[in-house]
Structure formats: C-alpha cells, structure tokens
Amino acid sequence: MATEFECTSFDDLVFIIGDIEFKYSDCEVLSEREHKKYPHVELMLKSPCGHYAELLVTSHDKEPGKDNFVRGEYDGLVLDEDVVISMAKLAKSY
C-alpha cells in the first residue's frame, strides 16, 4: 500500500514501513536508482538501528530527478539484511 508524502527536500523524507522509521538523511543508502525519464527513485536503505528496506518513491509531478520531489507516494518492504545486500549488489551491477 502506497503512502503519500510532502517534503521540501528529498533528504527530509521519513519513510514509515510497518512500525519502523527510515529517515532518508540518517540512513545508509545501499543502492539508489533515479529513473531518467519518469519521476521514480528506487532505494535500498539501512536504518541507524539496523533495519533494511527496499522502497519505490514516486513523485506526483512529471519531472524526473529526486531534486524535483515535493509531493508523491512511496511503497516499501522491510527485508532481511542478506536479501537487501544481494539486491543492492545486483542493482549496482547494471
């Protein structure tokens, strides 16, 4: 289920998945892929407390690039460390 957001900066985004909070600026970014044509960003994050997540963040505006994100929605999953690290390595290989 997607969750709506509004922000002044992508760095200020706080993603809530289940009962776990992932503040983008506090997380270790294991993988980040910005779509060149569409306003989507795929993320693999590690929170300061050791939780791992995969997220798709989509802007409601038409411009690609996370600098243009001011409102939109995200959907994510909390995953095991091994799964996220493997997926991040795979994403970086492309």
C-alpha positions as CSV (number, residue, x, y, z in Angstrom):
1,M,0.0,0.0,0.0
2,A,1.4,3.4,-1.0
3,T,1.9,6.2,1.5
4,E,1.5,9.8,0.5
5,F,4.2,12.4,1.4
6,E,5.0,16.1,1.0
7,C,8.5,17.5,1.5
8,T,10.7,20.5,0.8
9,S,13.8,18.3,0.2
10,F,14.2,14.6,-0.6
11,D,16.8,14.5,2.3
12,D,14.0,15.4,4.7
13,L,11.8,12.4,3.8
14,V,10.9,10.0,6.5
15,F,9.5,6.6,5.4
16,I,7.4,4.6,7.8
17,I,7.2,0.9,6.9
18,G,5.2,-1.1,9.4
19,D,6.3,0.4,12.7
20,I,9.9,1.2,11.5
21,E,11.0,4.7,10.6
22,F,13.6,5.3,7.9
23,K,14.7,8.9,7.7
24,Y,16.5,9.2,4.4
25,S,19.2,11.6,5.7
26,D,20.0,9.3,8.6
27,C,20.1,6.0,6.6
28,E,22.9,4.3,4.8
29,V,22.0,4.3,1.1
30,L,23.0,0.8,-0.2
31,S,21.5,1.4,-3.6
32,E,19.8,4.4,-5.3
33,R,18.5,4.5,-8.9
34,E,16.8,7.5,-10.3
35,H,14.8,6.9,-13.4
36,K,15.9,9.2,-16.2
37,K,12.5,9.6,-17.9
38,Y,10.0,9.1,-15.1
39,P,9.7,10.6,-11.6
40,H,10.7,7.4,-9.7
41,V,13.6,6.6,-7.3
42,E,14.3,3.0,-6.2
43,L,16.1,2.8,-2.9
44,M,17.8,0.2,-0.7
45,L,18.3,1.6,2.8
46,K,19.8,0.6,6.1
47,S,18.5,2.5,9.1
48,P,20.7,3.5,12.0
49,C,19.1,0.8,14.2
50,G,20.0,-1.9,11.7
51,H,16.8,-2.4,9.7
52,Y,16.8,-2.8,6.0
53,A,14.3,-1.7,3.4
54,E,13.5,-1.6,-0.3
55,L,11.5,1.4,-1.5
56,L,10.0,2.8,-4.6
57,V,9.4,6.6,-4.3
58,T,7.2,8.3,-6.9
59,S,6.6,12.0,-7.4
60,H,3.2,13.3,-8.3
61,D,4.9,15.9,-10.5
62,K,6.2,15.0,-14.0
63,E,9.8,16.0,-13.7
64,P,12.3,13.1,-13.1
65,G,15.1,13.5,-10.5
66,K,14.8,13.4,-6.7
67,D,15.6,17.2,-6.5
68,N,12.1,17.7,-8.1
69,F,10.2,15.6,-5.5
70,V,7.9,17.8,-3.3
71,R,4.9,15.5,-3.1
72,G,4.2,12.0,-4.1
73,E,4.0,8.5,-2.6
74,Y,6.2,5.6,-1.6
75,D,5.8,1.9,-1.1
76,G,8.3,-0.3,0.7
77,L,9.2,-3.5,2.4
78,V,11.3,-4.3,5.4
79,L,13.6,-7.1,4.3
80,D,16.4,-9.3,5.8
81,E,19.9,-8.0,5.6
82,D,21.1,-10.7,3.2
83,V,18.3,-10.1,0.8
84,V,18.8,-6.3,0.6
85,I,22.6,-6.5,0.3
86,S,22.2,-9.0,-2.6
87,M,19.6,-6.9,-4.3
88,A,21.8,-3.7,-3.8
89,K,24.8,-5.5,-5.4
90,L,22.6,-6.6,-8.3
91,A,21.3,-3.1,-8.8
92,K,24.8,-1.6,-8.8
93,S,25.9,-4.1,-11.5
94,Y,23.6,-2.5,-14.1
